[in-house]
Structures are given as structure tokens and as C-alpha cells.
Amino acid sequence: MRAVLLLAALTCALALAACSEGQPAAQRANVSLQEWAIEPDPSAITSGAVIFDVRNDGGGHDHELLVLRTDLPAGALPPRPDGSVDETDTRLSVVARTDPIEPTEKESVELSLDPGRYVLICNIVGVHSDGEKEVHYQKGMRAALTVR
């Protein structure tokens, strides 16, 4: 019985090794979130597995990262009444999103991307104590990303 279990374990290990051969490692892309910009490095990547290393380099605001697949230009995404991007619009597909990231903090997001055009945005709407809204997307927190 022990020999059968050992043979089964060895077979599983060999099968896993065979499946992982030829699989390229996930490429990494750094994304800096700032007041009021998103800077991906690089801004064009190849399709497949990617890890976005996202850092909030802003001074005093939480930011998030949304990865949207769309053919629309980064500055022309459909708005909601409050000025944020309407994520339910059929011309957009939300591929990934982080939770809000505090200043100086970071988060990594791993996903698989097909070739196409994407837009990276922060879609947070902040409200100041005086009631004034601060729409991060409208303030410039958007960047185009090409996946080849």
C-alpha cells in the first residue's frame, strides 16, 4: 500500500512539473498612484499573467486602482452624476480593483490580461468637511495601458 501511495505522489509531482514547464513567469508592472496622476511602468505589456505592484505615493489621500478594459480614451470614460466613472456602462469591463490604499502603502494584484486596450483609474469620490467633492478620476487619476 505504501508503494502505491508513493507512486501516486510521484506521478502527481511529475504531472505538476510538466504542467508548469513552458509557463512564463508573470510579468511585473509598477503602478504609482499620486495626487493627481496614475503612472504605470511600463505603459505597454504583453498579454498573459501580470502582477501590478501598486503603491500610493500620494501625500494625504487614499487611492484605489481599477483596471478597465475598453476602447474608449482614458479621459473620455462615461460619467456618473457625481463625476466618477460609471463602472456599469457596457463599454467598460472591470477586470480588477484594489481596496482603497492609504498613503505610502502598497498592494499587489495578479491577473491575466488578453490583448487590447485598458485604462487604469482611481474612482474614489472624496467629500471635504465643507461638502466639496473631490473626484479623483476628474482630477487626472487615469492612464492608458496597452496589452499586446
C-alpha positions, 0 to 999 in steps of 0.5 A: 500500500505504501508503494502505491501511495508513493507512486501516486505522489510521484506521478502527481509531482511529475504531472505538476512539473510538466504542467508548469514547464513552458509557463512564463513567469508573470510579468511585473508592472509598477503602478504609482498612484499620486495626487493627481496622476496614475503612472504605470511602468511600463505603459505597454505589456504583453498579454498573459499573467501580470502582477501590478505592484501598486503603491500610493505615493500620494501625500494625504489621500487614499487611492484605489486602482481599477483596471478597465478594459475598453476602447474608449480614451482614458479621459473620455470614460462615461460619467456618473452624476457625481463625476466618477466613472460609471463602472456599469456602462457596457463599454467598460469591463472591470477586470480588477480593483484594489481596496482603497490604499492609504498613503505610502502603502502598497498592494499587489494584484495578479491577473491575466490580461488578453490583448487590447486596450485598458485604462487604469483609474482611481474612482474614489469620490472624496467629500471635504468637511465643507461638502466639496467633492473631490473626484479623483478620476476628474482630477487626472487619476487615469492612464492608458495601458496597452496589452499586446 
